[in-house]
Every structure is written in C-alpha cells, then in structure tokens.
C-alpha cells in the first residue's frame, strides 16, 4: 500500500510540475522582456560599469552575466557616440549619432544630448526585433555612467 501511495503522490507532483511549466511558458510565450526587466537590467549595468568599465563592456557585448535575457540586452556608447558595447558585433564602433529609426527619429543623437548621470530617461522609436527584423515600437531606458551612455530597450 505504501508503494502505490508513493507512486500516486509522485504522479500528482509530476503532473503539477508539467502543468506549471506549460502555464509559465504560455504566459511568457512572447519571449519579450518587460519594461520592469529592462529597467532592472539597466540598473545592474550601471553598477557593473561603475565597478569595472572594461569588464562590464565586454560582458554586455558577450551577453554574459545576465546581460542578455529574452530580447533585452545592454548597449553603451561613448559621449562622442561611438558604440563600445552591443550584443550585435556589427554595431561595435558604429556611431549612434548616425542611426535613425524607419520614421527618421534620431534616437541616438537625442540620447547623447539629454543623458545625465543618475537619471534614467526613456525614448520611443521603431526598431527591428532581433528574430524577425520587423520594425516595432521600442522603448529604451538610458542614462549616462562614467564616460558612457548605456541603455536597455524593450519591444512593445
């Protein structure tokens, strides 16, 4: 009797774990990060840059240490606009002053112009999603830290 009860309990627990996993997967099936997750990642990135800027920039580019989650990632550019960290290696060395969205929004120029130490700001623009390359509305939180303007954006 003990064995059949144990097997029954095991079966119930296994079913609960399976259902919980499916519900969790369905709830987050978009694979998109949220505004809160983007803001939290930026706050962690600021701390990482303050602690060791070269190491942090390398981690952002590699997407390591939790600096890539779903479609969220950190990017940083020097105050002259030169990109020092980005998950897409093609972007490294590019100048964000020269980047516009499909509607002509010069979001890189605006970020550089208004970024301030200790203040997180947000900018809206349209940018291609990594998986589909289809432009959609994106909101990027950004701030100035050390000699960098760093940001993390999420897709709406």
Beta strands, then each sheet from edge to edge (+ up, - down):
strand 1: 68-69
strand 2: 72-78
strand 3: 83-85
strand 4: 121-128
strand 5: 135-145
strand 6: 148-155
sheet 1: 1+ 2- 3+
sheet 2: 1+ 2- 6+ 5- 4+
end
